[in-house]
């Protein structure tokens, strides 16, 4: 059985978040999306509470990527890509 990579879609907010990251972090984010999340989206940490159904992956000590998976469509939707620990 061949494993399909998931397509990555960004929300408007995630796109804004990515533009605020340093070029080094933008490259790291692209690698995480391409080689980790697109291949195995459930590899992220499942979130709880109001964000139940979403996953997160750390980008650095402060920032994280928050996303949800739409299995039927093989799509990962990135909703945030910046800090949630105060700005």
C-alpha positions as CSV (number, residue, x, y, z in Angstrom):
1,X,0.0,0.0,0.0
2,X,1.4,3.4,-1.0
3,X,1.3,6.1,1.5
4,X,0.1,9.5,0.3
5,X,1.5,12.8,1.5
6,X,-1.1,15.2,2.8
7,X,-1.5,18.6,1.1
8,X,-0.8,21.6,3.2
9,X,-3.1,24.6,3.3
10,X,-2.6,27.8,5.3
11,X,-5.2,30.0,6.8
12,X,-4.9,33.7,6.4
13,X,-3.7,34.0,10.0
14,X,-1.0,31.3,9.5
15,X,0.3,33.1,6.4
16,X,0.6,36.4,8.4
17,X,2.4,34.5,11.2
18,X,4.9,33.0,8.8
19,X,5.7,36.4,7.3
20,X,6.7,37.6,10.8
21,X,9.2,34.7,11.4
22,X,12.9,35.1,10.7
23,X,14.1,33.5,7.4
24,X,15.8,30.8,9.4
25,X,12.5,29.9,11.2
26,X,10.6,30.1,7.9
27,X,12.9,27.5,6.4
28,X,12.6,25.3,9.5
29,X,8.8,25.6,9.3
30,X,8.9,24.5,5.6
31,X,11.0,21.5,6.4
32,X,8.6,20.5,9.3
33,X,5.6,20.9,7.1
34,X,7.1,19.0,4.1
35,X,9.0,16.2,5.9
36,X,7.0,15.6,9.1
37,X,3.4,16.9,9.0
38,X,2.7,16.2,5.3
39,X,4.0,12.6,5.8
40,X,2.5,11.8,9.2
41,X,0.1,14.5,10.4
42,X,-0.8,12.7,13.6
43,X,2.9,12.9,14.7
44,X,2.2,16.2,16.3
45,X,1.0,16.6,19.9
46,X,-2.8,16.3,20.1
47,X,-4.3,19.4,21.8
48,X,-7.1,19.4,24.5
49,X,-9.8,21.8,25.7
50,X,-10.9,24.4,23.2
51,X,-8.3,23.1,20.7
52,X,-9.4,19.5,20.8
53,X,-9.0,18.0,17.3
54,X,-6.0,20.1,16.6
55,X,-2.3,19.2,16.8
56,X,0.8,21.2,17.5
57,X,4.5,20.9,16.7
58,X,7.2,23.1,18.2
59,X,9.0,25.4,15.9
60,X,11.3,26.7,18.7
61,X,11.1,27.3,22.4
62,X,8.4,30.0,22.0
63,X,6.6,29.3,18.7
64,X,4.6,26.3,17.5
65,X,2.7,25.2,14.5
66,X,-1.0,24.5,15.2
67,X,-3.0,22.5,12.6
68,X,-5.9,20.2,12.0
69,X,-6.2,17.2,9.8
70,X,-8.9,16.5,7.3
71,X,-8.4,12.8,6.5
72,X,-11.1,12.4,3.9
73,X,-9.5,15.0,1.7
74,X,-5.8,14.3,2.7
75,X,-5.4,17.9,3.7
76,X,-3.6,19.5,6.7
77,X,-4.8,23.0,7.5
78,X,-2.3,25.1,9.4
79,X,-4.1,27.7,11.5
80,X,-1.2,29.3,13.4
81,X,2.5,29.4,13.1
82,X,3.6,31.8,15.8
83,X,3.7,32.1,19.6
84,X,0.9,31.6,22.0
85,X,3.1,32.6,25.0
86,X,2.6,36.3,24.8
87,X,4.2,38.6,22.2
